[in-house]
């Protein structure tokens, strides 16, 4: 009876047991793995997204963390992927890139969800959300999936193009409760971007919906009501890669300070 009750709790939490058979059913798209530098010109991201908006294509930035953070990009086709990389090189001067698949664990539990916007669109606040999100779990996948909308809005005396954005998260763990708690914690890290007019809420689908979200992430497709509209400025503040810090330099600096 106790085991049955435990199984029902896990089932209604939305957590799913991830198996090789389930992953083989996913139609993954081509991605590029990027080796990022220690510095980036994040202030140029807005210009990048303004340029990409002219093409009505789907793009994706993805961060896979299991110890270190690995960065990937994807687009609707090879030509648009090349353009995405070309534009992003103004922000992140890549020393190396390669075609790759995102490494995922198997025979573990996965909890996956996304952010929902409540309130008024185009009124998000500012804040450092990504670093907090990456520190909230040890084994995760964060995806920023976005596509241009046929819409511009007036912002600060100039027009700003509008994107449809999904911020999705999947957390992997050997214990289903740990996966569920960590996934909500990662999603809640992005709520620092909420304002008095716009509220970002974590959504973790139930019965069990985590694999449906993970499948949509890996296939780079939107689900109903899993995304919201943002301006190019807001997209630039959310959809980005973390800065890579050189741990050897950090250790050396710490040693110098102690001496």
C-alpha positions in Angstrom: 0.0 0.0 0.0 2.8 2.4 0.9 4.6 1.6 -2.4 1.4 2.2 -4.4 0.8 5.5 -2.6 4.4 6.6 -3.4 3.9 5.6 -7.1 0.7 7.7 -7.3 2.4 10.7 -5.7 5.2 10.5 -8.3 2.7 10.0 -11.1 0.6 13.1 -10.2 3.8 15.2 -9.7 4.5 14.9 -13.4 7.9 13.3 -12.9 8.8 10.7 -15.4 11.2 7.8 -15.4 13.7 8.4 -18.3 14.7 5.3 -20.1 16.7 4.6 -23.3 13.4 3.4 -25.0 11.8 6.8 -24.4 14.8 8.7 -25.7 14.9 6.6 -28.8 11.4 7.9 -29.6 12.5 11.5 -29.8 13.3 13.1 -33.2 16.2 15.3 -32.2 17.4 18.2 -34.4 21.0 19.1 -35.3 22.8 21.2 -32.7 26.2 22.8 -32.5 28.3 22.6 -29.3 30.1 25.8 -28.6 33.2 26.4 -26.6 32.7 29.8 -25.1 35.3 32.3 -24.1 35.7 33.9 -20.6 34.3 37.2 -21.8 31.3 38.2 -23.8 29.8 41.4 -25.2 26.2 40.8 -23.9 25.2 44.4 -24.8 25.4 43.3 -28.5 22.7 40.6 -28.0 19.9 43.0 -28.6 21.3 43.9 -32.0 21.7 40.2 -32.8 18.0 39.5 -32.1 16.9 42.6 -34.0 18.7 41.2 -37.1 17.4 37.6 -36.6 13.9 38.9 -36.3 13.8 39.6 -40.0 13.7 35.9 -40.7 10.6 34.0 -39.4 12.5 31.0 -38.1 12.9 29.1 -34.9 16.1 29.3 -32.9 17.3 27.8 -29.7 20.1 28.4 -27.1 20.6 25.4 -24.7 22.7 24.9 -21.6 23.4 21.4 -20.4 25.0 21.3 -16.9 26.4 18.1 -15.3 29.4 19.4 -13.4 30.4 21.9 -16.1 28.0 23.9 -18.3 28.0 22.9 -22.0 26.4 25.3 -24.5 24.5 24.4 -27.7 22.7 26.3 -30.5 20.0 25.0 -32.8 18.0 26.5 -35.7 15.3 25.5 -38.1 17.7 24.5 -40.9 21.4 24.5 -41.6 21.3 27.9 -43.3 19.6 29.6 -40.4 21.9 27.8 -38.0 24.9 29.2 -39.8 23.4 32.7 -39.6 22.7 32.3 -35.9 26.3 31.3 -35.2 27.6 34.1 -37.4 25.5 36.7 -35.4 26.4 35.3 -32.0 30.1 35.4 -32.8 29.8 39.2 -32.3 28.8 38.4 -28.7 30.8 35.2 -28.0 34.0 34.9 -30.1 34.0 31.1 -30.3 37.4 29.5 -30.3 35.8 26.1 -31.3 32.5 24.6 -32.3 31.4 21.1 -33.4 28.3 19.2 -34.4 27.2 17.2 -31.4 24.2 15.7 -29.5 23.3 16.9 -26.0 24.3 14.2 -23.5 21.4 13.1 -21.4 21.3 10.6 -18.5 19.1 7.5 -18.7 17.5 5.2 -16.1 16.8 8.2 -13.8 13.9 10.6 -13.1 13.2 13.8 -15.0 11.1 16.7 -13.9 10.5 19.3 -16.6 8.6 22.5 -16.9 8.5 26.1 -18.3 7.7 29.7 -17.4 4.3 31.3 -17.9 3.7 35.1 -18.1 0.9 36.6 -16.1 -0.1 40.2 -16.4 1.1 42.7 -19.1 3.5 41.7 -21.8 6.6 43.7 -22.6 6.9 44.9 -18.9 9.5 42.4 -17.5 12.1 43.7 -15.1 15.8 43.3 -15.1 18.0 40.9 -13.0 20.7 38.2 -13.1 18.6 35.1 -13.4 20.7 32.6 -15.4 23.6 32.3 -12.9 21.1 31.6 -10.1 19.3 29.1 -12.2 22.5 27.2 -13.0 23.4 27.0 -9.3 20.0 25.7 -8.3 20.6 22.2 -9.6 23.5 20.0 -10.5 22.1 18.0 -13.4 19.9 20.0 -15.7 19.0 21.3 -19.2 17.9 24.9 -19.8 16.5 25.9 -23.1 15.6 29.2 -24.6 13.5 28.5 -27.7 12.4 31.6 -29.6 10.9 32.7 -33.0 10.0 36.1 -34.4 6.4 37.3 -34.3 5.0 39.5 -37.1 4.7 42.3 -34.6 6.7 45.4 -33.3 5.9 47.5 -30.3 6.9 51.0 -29.3 9.5 51.0 -26.6 11.4 54.0 -25.3 10.6 56.2 -28.4 11.6 53.5 -30.9 10.1 50.3 -32.3 11.1 47.0 -30.9 10.6 43.6 -32.7 8.7 41.0 -30.8 9.6 37.3 -30.2 7.7 34.3 -28.9 10.0 32.8 -26.2 9.9 29.6 -24.2 12.1 29.2 -21.1 12.0 25.4 -20.4 13.9 23.4 -17.8 14.5 19.7 -17.3 16.2 18.4 -14.1 17.5 14.8 -13.8 18.0 12.9 -10.5 18.0 9.4 -9.0 15.2 10.4 -6.6 12.0 11.7 -8.1 11.3 14.1 -5.2 14.8 15.7 -5.7 14.1 16.1 -9.4 10.7 17.8 -8.8 12.0 20.1 -6.1 15.1 21.1 -8.1 13.1 21.8 -11.3 10.8 24.2 -9.5 13.8 25.9 -7.8 15.5 26.4 -11.2 12.4 27.9 -12.7 11.8 30.1 -9.7 15.2 31.6 -10.3 13.9 33.4 -13.4 11.1 35.0 -11.4 13.5 37.8 -10.4 12.7 39.2 -13.9 9.1 39.7 -12.8 7.8 43.3 -12.2 4.8 44.9 -10.7 3.1 44.5 -14.1 4.4 41.1 -15.4 4.7 38.0 -13.3 6.7 34.9 -14.4 5.3 31.7 -12.9 6.8 28.2 -12.9 4.6 25.5 -14.6 5.4 21.8 -14.2 2.7 19.8 -16.0 1.2 16.8 -14.1 0.0 13.3 -14.9 3.0 12.9 -16.0 3.9 15.7 -18.3 7.7 16.0 -17.8 8.6 13.7 -20.8 6.2 15.7 -23.0 8.0 18.9 -22.1 11.5 17.2 -22.5 10.5 15.8 -25.9 9.3 19.2 -27.1 12.7 20.7 -25.9 14.7 18.1 -27.7 12.6 18.4 -30.9 12.7 22.2 -30.7 9.0 22.7 -31.0 6.5 24.8 -29.0 3.6 23.3 -27.0 0.3 25.2 -26.4 0.6 27.9 -23.8 4.3 27.2 -23.0 5.6 30.5 -24.2 5.1 34.2 -24.0 5.9 37.4 -26.0 9.0 39.5 -25.3 10.7 42.4 -27.0 14.2 42.0 -28.5 15.5 43.8 -25.4 13.8 41.4 -23.0 15.0 38.4 -25.1 18.6 39.6 -24.9 18.4 39.8 -21.1 17.0 36.3 -20.8 18.2 34.2 -23.7 22.0 34.1 -23.3 24.9 31.9 -22.4 26.7 32.1 -19.0 30.2 33.4 -18.9 32.9 30.7 -18.6 35.2 31.2 -15.7 38.7 29.8 -15.7 38.9 27.9 -12.4 42.8 27.7 -12.6 43.0 31.5 -12.7 40.5 31.7 -9.9 42.6 29.4 -7.7 45.7 31.2 -8.6 44.1 34.6 -7.7 42.9 33.1 -4.4 46.4 31.8 -3.6 47.9 35.2 -4.4 45.4 36.9 -2.1 46.1 34.5 0.8 49.9 35.0 0.4 
